Amino acid sequence: MSFNLSYAQILARIAAFDPVRYAKTRNFLNGKVTYLSPFISRGVISGKQILQSILARGYKPYQVEIFLQELAWREYYQRVWQAKGDQIWSDVKQAQPGIRHHQMVTAVEHANTGIEVIDEKIRELYDNGYMHNHVRMYLASISCNIAGAHWKEPAQWLYYHLLDGDIASNNCSWQWVAGAFSSKKYYCNQENINKYTGSSQRKSFLDASYEEIAAMEIPEALAHTEEQHLTTKLPSGTSVSIDPAKPTLIYNSYNLDPAWRKDEDVNRILLLEPSHFENYPVSEKVIEFILFLAGQIEGLQVHVGECDDFSKYYTDPHTYIISKEHPAFRHYPGIKDDREWMFPSVSGYHPSFFSFWKKCERELGRM
């Protein structure tokens, strides 16, 4: 599977997508999912664009509610991050129950859990940077609720490898499974995995009822843990040319929108800050994907350094430096454009997705 698509190909994928079939099959490994998540996460396209495309094709909101809810979950998690800031790295609602350690589960990292389809999908993750959402839930359940890991370390591991890595969606989803951002833990068993993945494994440690799995001791296959050493390999030797008479637009790994202010005469800089990637490391494959998407933005230069590097070009950087609002980049000076929200008036922290969605429905009804 390749996500090296042009912007025109991405837009064509949006236009061809069937949201009704998605609703019926999304939980199956071979379901009709969009494969748009890497482009949403990297800010190439927005949930608003997808929503507008669907409505423009004549679908009524009630016909595609399941798909719109799935899109809205991503927006909900972004609003949680906006409101909570760095607290997104802590248990949001309550302490995760049943923690046995704060390390990575060795069998998960090495694709050796003994659950055949899960190990296969971990190996595919390493190869192509993608994992089906249902498999992510299985992995989180196995890591946290069966192997006893606190969610943070395995969540960082998954984020590191995902082309669609999104800190808000990733952290909150792991917490939802682990019971730190939900009222109860999510458990999977072999029967459920077989049903949705098309596998037929039997006699694994998951081949039991949910009640039995919730009460079991940590299986030997998951008993070993290890420390992680995740690092980011950034490109080297980059240099940029700045015209101080023009404003500078700052792009980053979460904003690679080729349509952003595209007709303005500006400096366009993809900023890869070592400090950011030290805090939020990603794999070499993810960096390659970011650079591929950046290469489609006309006139974009790549700078490996810190945002302060651009202040020297301007007597008033707060007027001449422009970026898009994002919780990971609050430290950027200057003007911050709003992101393209599906439901711009539904902001702030909501304790549950469905309290958030009720307000979204009212806004959807006015479209």
C-alpha positions as CSV (number, residue, x, y, z in Angstrom):
1,M,0.0,0.0,0.0
2,S,1.4,3.4,-1.0
3,F,0.2,6.8,0.2
4,N,2.5,8.7,-2.1
5,L,-0.4,10.4,-3.9
6,S,-0.6,13.8,-5.6
7,Y,-3.0,16.4,-4.3
8,A,-5.2,15.7,-7.4
9,Q,-5.3,12.0,-6.6
10,I,-6.2,12.7,-3.0
11,L,-9.1,14.9,-4.1
12,A,-10.2,12.2,-6.5
13,R,-10.2,9.7,-3.6
14,I,-12.5,12.0,-1.6
15,A,-14.9,12.3,-4.6
16,A,-15.0,8.6,-5.2
17,F,-15.5,7.5,-1.6
18,D,-18.8,5.8,-0.7
19,P,-19.7,6.8,2.9
20,V,-22.7,4.4,3.0
21,R,-20.6,1.3,2.3
22,Y,-18.1,2.6,4.8
23,A,-20.7,2.6,7.6
24,K,-21.6,-1.1,6.8
25,T,-18.0,-2.4,6.6
26,R,-15.6,-0.1,8.4
27,N,-14.8,-2.5,11.2
28,F,-13.7,-5.3,8.9
29,L,-10.0,-5.5,7.8
30,N,-11.2,-5.5,4.1
31,G,-13.9,-2.9,4.7
32,K,-14.4,0.2,2.5
33,V,-12.4,2.6,4.6
34,T,-11.2,5.9,3.1
35,Y,-7.4,5.6,3.5
36,L,-7.5,9.4,3.8
37,S,-6.2,9.6,7.4
38,P,-2.5,10.3,6.6
39,F,-3.6,13.3,4.6
40,I,-6.0,14.6,7.2
41,S,-3.4,14.2,10.0
42,R,-0.7,16.0,8.0
43,G,-3.1,18.8,7.2
44,V,-3.1,18.2,3.4
45,I,-6.9,18.1,3.5
46,S,-9.4,18.8,6.3
47,G,-12.5,17.1,7.6
48,K,-14.4,20.2,6.4
49,Q,-13.4,19.5,2.8
50,I,-14.6,15.9,3.1
51,L,-17.9,16.9,4.7
52,Q,-18.5,19.5,2.0
53,S,-17.7,17.0,-0.8
54,I,-20.2,14.5,0.6
55,L,-23.0,17.0,1.0
56,A,-22.3,18.4,-2.4
57,R,-22.9,14.9,-3.9
58,G,-26.4,14.9,-2.5
59,Y,-26.1,12.8,0.6
60,K,-28.2,13.8,3.5
61,P,-26.6,13.9,6.9
62,Y,-28.8,11.1,8.3
63,Q,-27.6,8.8,5.4
64,V,-24.0,9.2,6.3
65,E,-24.1,9.8,10.0
66,I,-21.8,7.0,10.9
67,F,-19.1,8.3,8.7
68,L,-19.5,11.9,9.8
69,Q,-19.3,10.7,13.4
70,E,-16.0,9.0,12.7
71,L,-14.6,12.2,11.1
72,A,-15.9,14.1,14.1
73,W,-14.1,11.9,16.6
74,R,-10.8,13.2,15.1
75,E,-12.1,16.8,15.6
76,Y,-13.3,16.0,19.1
77,Y,-9.8,14.8,20.1
78,Q,-8.2,17.9,18.6
79,R,-10.6,20.0,20.8
80,V,-9.5,18.0,23.8
81,W,-5.9,18.7,23.0
82,Q,-6.6,22.4,22.6
83,A,-8.3,22.5,25.9
84,K,-6.0,20.2,27.9
85,G,-2.6,21.1,26.3
86,D,0.2,18.9,27.7
87,Q,-2.3,17.1,29.9
88,I,-3.0,15.0,26.9
89,W,0.1,13.0,27.9
90,S,-1.6,12.2,31.3
91,D,-4.6,10.2,32.1
92,V,-7.4,12.6,31.1
93,K,-10.4,11.4,33.1
94,Q,-9.1,9.0,35.7
95,A,-6.1,6.9,36.5
96,Q,-5.8,3.9,34.2
97,P,-6.8,0.9,36.3
98,G,-4.8,-2.3,36.5
99,I,-1.4,-0.9,35.6
100,R,1.5,-3.4,36.1
101,H,4.3,-1.4,34.5
102,H,5.2,1.7,32.4
103,Q,7.3,0.0,29.7
104,M,6.8,-1.3,26.2
105,V,5.5,-4.9,25.8
106,T,8.4,-6.8,24.1
107,A,6.1,-9.1,22.2
108,V,4.2,-6.3,20.7
109,E,7.2,-4.4,19.6
110,H,8.7,-7.5,18.0
111,A,5.5,-8.7,16.4
112,N,5.6,-11.9,18.5
113,T,2.4,-11.8,20.5
114,G,1.2,-15.2,19.2
115,I,-2.0,-13.7,17.8
116,E,-1.2,-14.4,14.2
117,V,-3.1,-11.6,12.5
118,I,-2.0,-9.0,15.0
119,D,1.7,-9.9,14.5
120,E,1.2,-9.7,10.7
121,K,-0.3,-6.3,11.0
122,I,2.5,-5.0,13.2
123,R,5.0,-6.2,10.6
124,E,2.9,-4.4,7.9
125,L,3.0,-1.2,10.1
126,Y,6.8,-1.3,10.0
127,D,6.6,-1.8,6.2
128,N,4.0,0.8,5.2
129,G,3.3,3.1,8.2
130,Y,-0.4,2.2,8.3
131,M,-2.7,0.1,10.6
132,H,-6.5,-0.4,10.4
133,N,-8.3,1.4,13.2
134,H,-9.8,-1.8,14.6
135,V,-6.4,-3.5,14.8
136,R,-5.2,-0.4,16.7
137,M,-7.9,-1.1,19.3
138,Y,-6.9,-4.7,19.5
139,L,-3.3,-3.7,20.0
140,A,-4.1,-1.2,22.8
141,S,-6.3,-3.8,24.5
142,I,-3.6,-6.5,24.4
143,S,-0.9,-4.1,25.5
144,C,-2.8,-2.3,28.3
145,N,-5.6,-4.5,29.5
146,I,-4.0,-7.9,29.1
147,A,-0.3,-7.2,29.4
148,G,-0.8,-4.5,32.0
149,A,1.1,-1.7,30.4
150,H,0.4,2.0,31.1
151,W,-0.9,3.3,27.8
152,K,1.8,6.0,27.2
153,E,4.8,3.9,26.1
154,P,2.9,1.7,23.6
155,A,1.0,4.8,22.3
156,Q,4.3,6.5,21.7
157,W,5.6,3.5,19.9
158,L,2.5,3.4,17.6
159,Y,2.7,7.1,16.9
160,Y,6.3,6.8,16.0
161,H,5.5,4.5,13.1
162,L,2.2,5.9,11.8
163,L,2.1,8.0,8.7
164,D,-1.2,9.3,10.0
165,G,0.2,9.9,13.5
166,D,-1.9,12.4,15.4
167,I,-1.0,12.9,19.0
168,A,-4.6,13.8,20.1
169,S,-6.3,10.9,18.3
170,N,-3.6,8.4,19.3
171,N,-3.3,9.3,22.9
172,C,-7.0,9.7,23.5
173,S,-7.8,6.5,21.7
174,W,-5.3,4.5,23.8
175,Q,-6.7,6.0,26.9
176,W,-10.3,5.2,25.8
177,V,-9.3,1.5,25.4
178,A,-7.3,1.5,28.7
179,G,-10.1,3.0,30.8
180,A,-8.4,6.3,31.4
181,F,-10.7,8.3,29.1
182,S,-13.8,6.1,29.2
183,S,-16.0,4.4,31.8
184,K,-14.6,0.9,31.2
185,K,-11.8,-0.9,29.5
186,Y,-12.2,-2.3,26.0
187,Y,-11.5,-6.1,25.7
188,C,-11.1,-8.2,22.6
189,N,-11.0,-11.9,22.2
190,Q,-10.0,-14.3,19.5
191,E,-13.6,-14.8,18.2
192,N,-14.0,-11.0,17.7
193,I,-10.5,-10.8,16.0
194,N,-11.3,-13.7,13.7
195,K,-14.7,-12.2,12.7
196,Y,-13.3,-8.8,11.7
197,T,-9.9,-9.8,10.3
198,G,-11.0,-12.9,8.4
199,S,-8.6,-15.0,10.4
200,S,-9.4,-18.4,11.9
201,Q,-6.9,-18.9,14.7
202,R,-7.9,-21.0,17.7
203,K,-6.4,-22.0,21.1
204,S,-4.6,-18.7,21.7
205,F,-4.6,-16.9,25.1
206,L,-7.4,-14.8,23.7
207,D,-9.6,-17.8,22.8
208,A,-11.8,-17.3,25.8
209,S,-14.8,-15.3,26.9
210,Y,-14.5,-11.6,27.8
211,E,-15.1,-12.3,31.4
212,E,-12.3,-14.9,31.5
213,I,-9.9,-12.6,29.7
214,A,-10.6,-9.7,32.0
215,A,-9.8,-11.9,35.0
216,M,-6.7,-13.7,33.6
217,E,-3.1,-13.3,34.6
218,I,-0.7,-11.8,32.2
219,P,0.1,-14.5,29.6
220,E,3.7,-15.7,29.3
221,A,3.9,-14.4,25.8
222,L,3.2,-10.8,27.0
223,A,5.2,-11.0,30.3
224,H,8.4,-9.4,29.1
225,T,8.9,-5.6,28.8
226,E,11.6,-3.3,27.6
227,E,12.6,0.4,27.5
228,Q,12.1,2.3,24.2
229,H,14.7,4.5,22.6
230,L,12.8,6.3,19.9
231,T,14.7,8.9,17.9
232,T,14.1,11.0,14.8
233,K,16.5,11.2,11.9
234,L,15.9,14.7,10.4
235,P,17.4,15.8,7.0
236,S,20.7,17.6,7.3
237,G,22.4,20.4,5.4
238,T,19.2,22.3,4.6
239,S,19.4,26.1,4.0
240,V,16.7,28.6,3.1
241,S,16.6,32.0,1.4
242,I,14.3,34.5,3.1
243,D,13.1,37.7,1.5
244,P,12.5,40.0,4.5
245,A,10.2,42.2,2.5
246,K,7.7,39.3,2.3
247,P,5.8,37.5,5.1
248,T,6.9,34.0,5.9
249,L,4.4,31.1,6.1
250,I,5.5,28.4,8.5
251,Y,4.4,24.8,7.5
252,N,5.0,21.8,9.7
253,S,4.3,18.1,10.0
254,Y,0.7,18.9,10.8
255,N,0.2,21.6,8.2
256,L,1.1,20.6,4.7
257,D,-1.9,22.2,3.0
258,P,-1.0,23.0,-0.7
259,A,-4.0,25.3,-0.9
260,W,-3.1,27.5,2.1
261,R,-2.7,31.1,1.0
262,K,-1.5,29.7,-2.3
263,D,-1.9,32.9,-4.4
264,E,0.0,35.1,-2.0
265,D,3.6,36.3,-2.6
266,V,5.3,34.9,0.5
267,N,8.2,32.9,1.8
268,R,7.1,29.3,2.3
269,I,9.0,27.3,4.9
270,L,8.5,23.7,6.1
271,L,9.9,23.9,9.7
272,L,11.2,20.7,11.2
273,E,12.2,21.6,14.7
274,P,14.6,19.2,16.5
275,S,12.9,20.2,19.8
276,H,9.5,19.1,18.5
277,F,10.8,15.7,17.3
278,E,12.7,15.1,20.5
279,N,9.4,15.4,22.3
280,Y,7.4,13.6,19.7
281,P,9.8,11.3,17.8
282,V,8.7,9.7,14.5
283,S,10.3,7.1,12.2
284,E,12.4,7.7,9.2
285,K,9.5,6.5,7.0
286,V,7.3,9.2,8.5
287,I,9.8,11.9,7.8
288,E,10.1,10.7,4.2
289,F,6.3,10.9,3.9
290,I,6.3,14.4,5.3
291,L,9.0,15.5,2.8
292,F,7.1,13.8,0.0
293,L,3.9,15.8,0.8
294,A,5.9,19.0,1.3
295,G,7.5,18.5,-2.2
296,Q,4.1,19.1,-3.8
297,I,3.8,22.7,-2.4
298,E,5.2,25.1,-4.9
299,G,8.1,27.2,-3.6
300,L,8.4,25.4,-0.3
301,Q,11.8,25.4,1.4
302,V,12.8,23.0,4.2
303,H,14.5,24.3,7.3
304,V,15.7,22.0,10.1
305,G,16.0,24.3,13.1
306,E,13.9,26.2,15.6
307,C,11.2,28.8,15.0
308,D,13.3,31.5,16.6
309,D,15.6,31.3,13.6
310,F,13.2,33.4,11.6
311,S,13.0,36.3,14.1
312,K,16.3,37.6,12.9
313,Y,14.9,38.4,9.5
314,Y,12.2,40.8,10.8
315,T,12.1,43.8,13.1
316,D,8.5,42.7,13.9
317,P,8.2,38.9,13.5
318,H,4.7,39.0,15.1
319,T,3.4,40.7,11.9
320,Y,5.4,38.8,9.3
321,I,5.4,35.2,10.5
322,I,2.2,33.3,9.8
323,S,1.2,29.8,10.7
324,K,-1.9,27.7,11.4
325,E,-3.2,27.3,15.0
326,H,-2.2,23.9,16.5
327,P,-1.6,22.8,20.1
328,A,1.8,21.4,19.2
329,F,3.0,24.7,18.0
330,R,1.7,27.3,20.4
331,H,5.2,28.7,20.7
332,Y,5.2,30.1,17.1
333,P,5.1,33.9,17.1
334,G,3.0,35.9,14.8
335,I,-0.4,35.5,13.1
336,K,-2.2,32.1,13.5
337,D,-4.8,31.3,10.9
338,D,-7.7,29.1,12.1
339,R,-7.8,25.5,10.9
340,E,-10.7,24.3,8.8
341,W,-13.0,22.8,11.3
342,M,-16.1,20.7,10.4
343,F,-18.0,22.3,13.2
344,P,-16.2,25.6,14.1
345,S,-18.7,26.8,16.7
346,V,-18.3,23.5,18.7
347,S,-15.1,24.2,20.6
348,G,-13.8,23.8,24.1
349,Y,-13.6,20.6,26.2
350,H,-16.5,18.2,26.3
351,P,-16.3,15.2,28.8
352,S,-17.6,12.8,26.2
353,F,-17.8,12.5,22.5
354,F,-21.5,12.3,22.4
355,S,-22.0,15.5,24.3
356,F,-19.7,17.0,21.7
357,W,-21.7,15.3,18.8
358,K,-25.0,16.6,20.0
359,K,-23.8,20.1,19.4
360,C,-22.3,19.1,16.1
361,E,-25.7,17.7,15.0
362,R,-27.3,21.1,15.6
363,E,-24.7,22.8,13.4
364,L,-25.0,20.1,10.8
365,G,-28.8,20.7,10.7
366,R,-28.1,24.3,9.6
367,M,-25.9,23.3,6.6
